[in-house]
Amino acid sequence: MSAVDAAPSEAQAVAAAAAFLQQRLGATLAQSLRAGIVLGSGLKDFRTQVQEAIEVPFAEVPGWPVPKVEGHGGSLVVGRVGGTPVACLTGRVHLYEGWRSADAVRAVRTLRMLGIGAFLLTNAAGGIGDDMAAGDLMVLTDHLNLTGGSPLIGPHEAAFGPRFPDQTRVYSPRLRTLLQQGGARLRPGVYAGLLGPSYETPAEVRMLKTLGADAVGMSTVHEAIALNAMGAEVAGLSLITNLAAGISDTPLSHDEVVAAGKQAATTLTALVTDFCRRLQ
């Protein structure tokens, strides 16, 4: 048998990671988890809000890639937020780091395989909409996948859902309502996911606006596609950290993204905590 023939399938890799976490966390805790939360750029400090926390570094989970970007953590933190058992990913890997799409979604697929049914995907994004400002929060109603790829490309694996999943409602109206009930001012909008790592040119931003995008970033869409295919409910939340190129005269930088995340930490903490409480 060749090395290629011996390589595990993606479904086998995810199943191995899920089995490891069941053993590490204990079957009772693992099966009680109600929500999976992905913490985007500058938002990793939300982990401090998790009570009765158990932390598992990504590097210890078989097959999980480790983030390399400043502002992203690299641990799974399991515990309670707002009384609800949750699993928080304190960071994510990005395609622009050289990872495959399957790598980028392996962690959320693992959590889904553990039985988690509701997910909140957060990110930092550039604002495109006319009335967007740095510090705004946008709840995702839909997305544009402009990365040139998909986690569903390749041999079909039944564990990950149907070959041709419907995407009419990738983002759950029910979960969106729960977020909107949290009291924070949330702008509904469409998120455009691009490959990166360079920020968009002014011409690209004009194109995105014409296509209907309200914000743009370099993550989230592949996770949402993979989770939707597996039958999970998905909510998305963007922190607008800056205005996209050509809208503002200020040059874009990653430091700006991290700083905006820290400034919005109090609002985001209250919003996500309330969201988790309402999931009970």
C-alpha positions as CSV (number, residue, x, y, z in Angstrom):
1,M,0.0,0.0,0.0
2,S,1.4,3.4,-1.0
3,A,1.8,6.4,1.4
4,V,-1.1,8.1,-0.5
5,D,-3.3,5.0,-0.1
6,A,-2.5,4.9,3.7
7,A,-3.3,8.5,4.4
8,P,-6.6,8.9,6.4
9,S,-9.5,10.6,4.8
10,E,-10.5,14.0,6.0
11,A,-13.6,12.5,7.8
12,Q,-11.2,10.0,9.5
13,A,-9.0,12.9,10.6
14,V,-11.9,14.8,12.1
15,A,-13.3,11.7,13.8
16,A,-9.9,11.0,15.4
17,A,-9.8,14.6,16.7
18,A,-13.3,14.3,18.1
19,A,-12.5,11.0,19.8
20,F,-9.4,12.6,21.4
21,L,-11.5,15.5,22.7
22,Q,-14.2,13.2,24.1
23,Q,-11.5,11.4,26.0
24,R,-9.7,14.5,27.1
25,L,-12.9,16.4,28.2
26,G,-14.9,13.3,29.3
27,A,-17.9,12.1,27.4
28,T,-20.5,13.8,29.7
29,L,-19.0,17.3,29.2
30,A,-18.3,16.8,25.5
31,Q,-21.9,15.7,24.9
32,S,-23.3,18.6,26.9
33,L,-21.8,21.3,24.7
34,R,-24.5,23.6,23.2
35,A,-22.5,26.2,21.3
36,G,-19.2,26.6,19.4
37,I,-17.7,30.0,19.2
38,V,-14.8,31.1,16.9
39,L,-13.0,34.1,18.2
40,G,-11.6,36.3,15.4
41,S,-8.7,38.8,15.2
42,G,-8.3,40.8,18.4
43,L,-11.1,38.9,20.1
44,K,-9.3,36.0,21.7
45,D,-9.4,37.6,25.2
46,F,-13.1,36.6,25.5
47,R,-11.7,33.3,26.7
48,T,-11.4,34.9,30.2
49,Q,-15.2,35.0,30.4
50,V,-15.4,31.2,30.2
51,Q,-16.2,29.7,33.7
52,E,-15.1,26.3,34.8
53,A,-12.7,26.5,31.9
54,I,-10.7,23.6,30.5
55,E,-8.1,24.6,28.0
56,V,-6.7,22.4,25.3
57,P,-4.0,23.8,23.0
58,F,-4.7,23.2,19.3
59,A,-1.2,21.6,19.1
60,E,-2.4,18.7,21.3
61,V,-5.4,17.8,19.2
62,P,-4.5,15.3,16.5
63,G,-4.5,16.9,13.1
64,W,-5.5,20.4,14.2
65,P,-3.4,23.2,12.5
66,V,-2.1,26.0,14.7
67,P,-2.7,29.7,13.9
68,K,0.3,31.8,13.2
69,V,-1.3,35.3,13.0
70,E,-0.8,37.9,15.7
71,G,-4.1,38.5,17.6
72,H,-5.2,34.9,17.2
73,G,-4.9,32.4,20.1
74,G,-4.3,28.7,19.6
75,S,-6.5,26.9,22.2
76,L,-9.8,25.3,22.6
77,V,-11.5,26.6,25.8
78,V,-14.4,24.6,27.1
79,G,-16.7,25.7,30.0
80,R,-19.7,27.8,30.6
81,V,-20.7,31.2,29.3
82,G,-24.0,32.7,30.6
83,G,-24.7,29.3,32.1
84,T,-24.5,27.5,28.7
85,P,-21.8,24.8,28.1
86,V,-19.7,26.2,25.2
87,A,-16.5,25.4,23.2
88,C,-14.5,28.5,22.2
89,L,-11.8,28.4,19.6
90,T,-9.5,31.3,20.5
91,G,-8.3,31.6,17.0
92,R,-8.5,30.1,13.5
93,V,-6.1,29.3,10.6
94,H,-6.4,31.2,7.3
95,L,-6.0,30.1,3.7
96,Y,-3.4,32.8,3.1
97,E,-1.1,31.1,5.6
98,G,-0.9,28.2,3.1
99,W,-3.4,25.9,4.7
100,R,-5.9,24.0,2.6
101,S,-9.6,24.7,3.0
102,A,-10.0,21.3,4.8
103,D,-7.4,22.4,7.3
104,A,-9.2,25.7,7.9
105,V,-12.5,24.0,8.8
106,R,-11.1,21.0,10.6
107,A,-11.6,22.4,14.1
108,V,-15.3,23.5,13.6
109,R,-16.0,20.2,11.9
110,T,-14.6,18.4,14.9
111,L,-16.9,20.4,17.2
112,R,-19.9,19.6,15.0
113,M,-19.0,15.9,15.1
114,L,-19.0,16.1,18.9
115,G,-22.7,17.1,18.6
116,I,-22.6,20.9,18.9
117,G,-25.6,22.3,16.9
118,A,-25.2,26.1,17.1
119,F,-22.1,28.1,16.1
120,L,-21.2,31.8,16.4
121,L,-18.4,32.8,13.9
122,T,-16.8,36.1,14.7
123,N,-14.3,38.1,12.7
124,A,-12.7,41.5,12.1
125,A,-13.7,43.1,8.9
126,G,-13.4,46.2,6.8
127,G,-16.5,48.3,6.4
128,I,-17.8,48.9,2.9
129,G,-21.4,50.1,3.5
130,D,-22.0,53.8,3.3
131,D,-22.9,54.3,6.9
132,M,-20.2,51.9,8.3
133,A,-17.8,53.2,10.9
134,A,-14.9,51.6,12.9
135,G,-16.3,50.0,16.0
136,D,-19.6,49.0,14.4
137,L,-20.9,45.4,14.8
138,M,-22.5,43.7,11.8
139,V,-24.6,40.5,12.1
140,L,-24.2,38.4,9.0
141,T,-27.3,37.8,6.9
142,D,-25.4,36.2,4.0
143,H,-21.9,36.0,2.4
144,L,-20.0,36.1,-0.8
145,N,-17.4,33.4,-1.1
146,L,-14.7,35.0,-3.3
147,T,-11.8,32.9,-2.0
148,G,-11.7,30.7,-5.1
149,G,-12.2,27.6,-3.1
150,S,-14.6,25.6,-0.9
151,P,-14.2,23.0,1.9
152,L,-16.6,20.8,-0.1
153,I,-14.2,20.4,-3.0
154,G,-12.8,16.9,-3.5
155,P,-14.1,13.4,-2.8
156,H,-17.6,13.5,-1.2
157,E,-17.5,12.3,2.4
158,A,-21.0,11.6,3.8
159,A,-20.0,12.5,7.3
160,F,-19.7,16.1,6.1
161,G,-23.2,16.4,4.6
162,P,-24.7,16.1,1.1
163,R,-22.7,16.4,-2.0
164,F,-24.7,19.5,-3.1
165,P,-25.9,21.3,0.1
166,D,-28.5,24.1,-0.1
167,Q,-27.2,27.5,0.9
168,T,-30.4,29.5,1.0
169,R,-30.1,30.1,4.7
170,V,-26.5,29.6,5.7
171,Y,-27.0,32.0,8.6
172,S,-29.8,31.0,10.9
173,P,-32.5,33.6,11.4
174,R,-33.2,32.2,14.9
175,L,-29.6,32.7,16.0
176,R,-29.5,36.2,14.4
177,T,-32.6,37.1,16.4
178,L,-30.9,35.9,19.6
179,L,-27.9,38.2,18.9
180,Q,-30.2,41.1,18.1
181,Q,-32.0,40.7,21.4
182,G,-28.7,41.4,23.2
183,G,-29.2,45.1,23.3
184,A,-26.2,46.1,21.2
185,R,-26.6,48.1,18.0
186,L,-26.2,45.5,15.2
187,R,-26.1,46.3,11.5
188,P,-27.4,43.4,9.4
189,G,-25.2,42.9,6.3
190,V,-23.4,40.7,3.8
191,Y,-19.8,39.6,4.4
192,A,-17.4,39.1,1.5
193,G,-14.7,36.5,2.2
194,L,-11.5,37.0,0.2
195,L,-8.3,35.0,0.2
196,G,-5.8,37.7,1.4
197,P,-3.4,38.4,2.9
198,S,-3.2,41.7,1.2
199,Y,-6.0,44.1,1.9
200,E,-8.2,45.0,-1.0
201,T,-7.5,47.7,-3.6
202,P,-9.9,50.6,-3.9
203,A,-11.1,49.2,-7.2
204,E,-11.8,45.8,-5.6
205,V,-13.7,47.5,-2.8
206,R,-15.9,49.3,-5.4
207,M,-16.5,45.9,-7.1
208,L,-17.5,44.3,-3.7
209,K,-19.9,47.1,-3.0
210,T,-21.5,46.7,-6.4
211,L,-21.9,42.9,-5.6
212,G,-23.8,43.8,-2.5
213,A,-21.1,43.4,0.2
214,D,-21.3,45.5,3.4
215,A,-18.0,44.3,4.9
216,V,-14.9,42.3,3.8
217,G,-12.5,40.0,5.5
218,M,-10.3,36.9,5.1
219,S,-12.1,34.2,7.0
220,T,-15.5,32.8,8.1
221,V,-17.0,31.8,4.8
222,H,-15.4,28.3,4.6
223,E,-16.4,27.6,8.2
224,A,-20.0,28.6,7.5
225,I,-20.1,26.5,4.3
226,A,-18.8,23.4,6.1
227,L,-21.0,23.8,9.1
228,N,-24.2,24.5,7.1
229,A,-23.5,21.3,5.0
230,M,-23.3,19.3,8.3
231,G,-26.7,20.6,9.4
232,A,-25.5,23.1,12.1
233,E,-27.1,26.4,12.8
234,V,-24.7,29.3,12.1
235,A,-24.5,32.9,13.2
236,G,-21.9,35.4,12.1
237,L,-20.7,38.6,13.7
238,S,-18.2,41.1,12.3
239,L,-16.4,43.7,14.2
240,I,-15.8,46.6,11.8
241,T,-12.2,47.5,12.6
242,N,-11.6,50.0,9.8
243,L,-13.1,51.3,6.6
244,A,-12.0,49.4,3.5
245,A,-9.5,50.9,1.1
246,G,-10.6,53.9,-0.9
247,I,-13.4,54.8,1.6
248,S,-10.9,56.2,4.1
249,D,-7.6,57.9,3.4
250,T,-6.0,56.0,6.3
251,P,-3.6,53.2,5.2
252,L,-4.8,49.8,6.5
253,S,-2.8,47.8,9.0
254,H,-3.2,44.6,11.1
255,D,-2.3,46.6,14.2
256,E,-5.5,48.6,13.7
257,V,-7.5,45.4,13.6
258,V,-6.0,44.2,16.9
259,A,-6.5,47.6,18.6
260,A,-10.1,47.8,17.5
261,G,-10.8,44.4,18.9
262,K,-9.5,45.5,22.3
263,Q,-11.6,48.6,22.3
264,A,-14.7,46.7,21.5
265,A,-14.0,43.9,24.0
266,T,-16.6,45.1,26.6
267,T,-19.4,45.4,24.1
268,L,-18.6,42.1,22.5
269,T,-18.2,40.3,25.8
270,A,-21.7,41.4,26.9
271,L,-23.2,40.5,23.6
272,V,-21.8,37.1,23.3
273,T,-22.5,36.2,26.9
274,D,-26.1,37.2,26.4
275,F,-26.3,35.2,23.2
276,C,-25.0,32.1,25.1
277,R,-27.5,32.6,27.9
278,R,-30.4,32.7,25.5
279,L,-29.3,29.4,23.9
280,Q,-30.2,27.5,27.1
